[in-house]
Amino acid sequence: MSDLQKYISKRKAIDSDFRENYEDGYQAFKIGALLRQAREASGLTQEEIAEKLHTKKSANE
């Protein structure tokens, strides 16, 4: 088990909020990472994606 996995296990054991929200947070992170990889692989900027979606660039970079 990696140090990160040990930390997550310990934190889940002592922090009920962390335990209850960890999976949702992790899934949201994975989706964001996949979207960024796809955007970068396509050679588009955040501004270009926003323009194509008729919205504004995210404030979270």
C-alpha positions in Angstrom: 0.0 0.0 0.0 1.4 3.4 -1.0 1.8 6.3 1.5 -1.1 8.0 -0.2 -3.4 5.0 0.2 -2.3 4.8 3.9 -3.1 8.4 4.4 -6.6 8.1 2.7 -7.4 5.0 4.8 -6.4 6.7 8.1 -8.2 9.9 7.2 -11.4 7.9 6.3 -11.2 6.2 9.7 -11.1 9.4 11.7 -13.0 11.9 9.6 -16.6 11.1 8.7 -17.0 14.1 6.3 -13.9 13.0 4.4 -15.1 9.4 4.3 -18.6 10.4 3.1 -17.4 12.8 0.4 -14.1 11.2 -0.8 -15.6 9.1 -3.6 -17.6 11.9 -5.1 -14.6 14.3 -4.9 -12.3 11.7 -6.5 -14.7 11.0 -9.3 -15.1 14.8 -10.0 -11.3 15.1 -10.0 -10.9 12.2 -12.5 -13.5 13.7 -14.9 -11.8 17.0 -14.8 -8.4 15.4 -15.5 -9.8 13.4 -18.4 -11.4 16.6 -19.9 -8.2 18.5 -19.6 -6.2 15.7 -21.3 -8.8 15.6 -24.1 -8.7 19.3 -24.5 -4.9 19.4 -24.6 -4.7 16.4 -27.0 -7.0 18.3 -29.4 -4.8 21.4 -29.2 -7.5 23.7 -27.9 -7.3 26.3 -25.2 -9.9 26.7 -22.4 -11.0 29.9 -24.2 -11.6 28.0 -27.5 -13.6 25.3 -25.7 -15.7 27.9 -23.9 -16.4 29.7 -27.2 -17.5 26.4 -28.9 -19.8 25.7 -25.9 -21.1 29.3 -25.9 -19.9 29.9 -22.4 -17.1 31.5 -20.5 -13.7 30.1 -19.6 -13.6 28.5 -16.1 -12.3 30.7 -13.3 -10.5 27.5 -12.0 -7.3 27.0 -13.9 
